[in-house]
Amino acid sequence: MPGILAIAAVALVELHAPSGQVIAINPSQVSSLRAPLDVSGHWGKGTRCVVVMSNGGFNAVVEDCATVERMLGK
């Protein structure tokens, strides 16, 4: 009896941290986007959007939130 092979394809979106590091984001795991509100420098210099993940994590990215929203297909 042949085995069953299930392949799940996940389309990841490539964003960039203020350090230049590439961040691969699964759009289905994004709960919200927001502008960096902390003016005291909590987020890295150049952060234009904070991507809030469904697991409670945050990703600071240099792309603006409108661009991120468009890339995520939301």
N, C-alpha and C positions, 0 to 999 in steps of 0.2 A: 504494500500500500504506500503510495507516494506521500511524502510529508507536505505540510502546508507551510508556505513561506509568506509571511505578511510583512510588507515593507511600508512603513509610515514615512511619508515625506513631509518635512516641516520647512516652510520657507522662512528663513531668518532675514532680518533687516540689519544692514551694516551701518552702525553709527560710530561716532568718534568721541572719546573722552577728551577733556581739556589737555591731557598729557600727550595726545596723539594716538593713544591705544585704540585699536579697533574693538568695538563691542558688538557682538552678534545678539540681536534681540528677537525673541519669538513673539510676534504680534499678539497671539492669543493669550500671552501671559502679562500683557500690559493692562494695568487697571486705570491709570490716569496719567496725564501730562500736566506739568505746571511750570511756570517761570520760577527761577531761583529767587526766593524772597529774602534770604539771609544776606544782608548787605555787609555783614562783618567779615565775610570771606570764608564761610564754612565750605562752600563749594569752590572748586578749583577756578582759577582765573580763566575767563573765556567761556564759562558755563552759560548756555543760553536756554537750556531746557532741562528739567528734571523728569526722568521717566520713572514712574512709580509702578513696581511690579506687583503681581497678585500675591506673591509670597511675602510682601512687606519690604522688599529691598528697593533701593534707589539707584539709578544710574544717571550721573551728570554727563550731559553731552553738549557739544559745541553747536550742533544744529539747532535752529530755532524751533519752537513747538509747532508752528504751522507746517514746517517742512517735515518734522517727525510724524505728525498726524497724517500728512499726505503719503509718506513712505510706508506707514503702517496700514494704510488703506482704510482708515477710520473716517 
